[in-house]
Amino acid sequence: MSSVRVHRVVEGPATGPVVVFSNSIGSDHRMWEPQVAPLTERGFRVVRYDTRGHGSSPVPPGPYDLADLGGDVLGLLDDLGVERAHFVGLSLGGMTGMWLGAHAAERFASLTLCCTSALLGPPEMWADRARLVRAEGTGAVAEASVGRWVTPGYAQAHPDQVVYLREMVEAQPDEGYAGCCEVIERMDLTGDLPKISVPTLVIAGADDPSTPAEPHGRVIADGIPGARLEVVASAAHLGSYEQPDEFTRLILERITEEQ
């Protein structure tokens, strides 16, 4: 496991409880913008970071695995002098959160795992996507990605946001995106779920085509002792962006319980 110093944006009171936000594949810390003000106004210190290979974080030579992504988060906490934090991750960020819950539970007060999976196959799909991005760039997957991220109704009502999200995907480094595809290709967290002792909330989008609540969210919630599953209506894969009020309400409920 080798960590890199990831790009981070820290907002809110310096002495507040820390909440770390981890992005999906193909996005960066900006996907969590809707959550910042509601949490900082409640006194939380919000730390958003770009997963390695994304945004302004380094793109180290691959291959990567979840231990690398998790190690980056532990390095981030050490950098900031934070002994214990709440963790919120979506998709790849949620996978990172499960690894952290299984391997570094003492560093986390709670986990909120959004629109994610403990085993997201078939592996060939991720290998093919990595090859496509290496050959043609992230622009080749941008439109399809956003098509999974938001519902058709949202896309029709918010064309400017669709453009913004598509440009976010296109801005990600090709090799970083491909390397993270290969992380998901090789990932199987199902055996780790019973080891997670951190208080956990699983949030799924009712219209998520990538990691639907049944079976993905249900497998995680049933596998982690004491975890519960919440399903948010009219939300696709980037549910925290499409339905920010409900996702933020649930996140706040989870992290406030553990203060």
Disulfide bonds with the S-S distance in Angstrom:
none
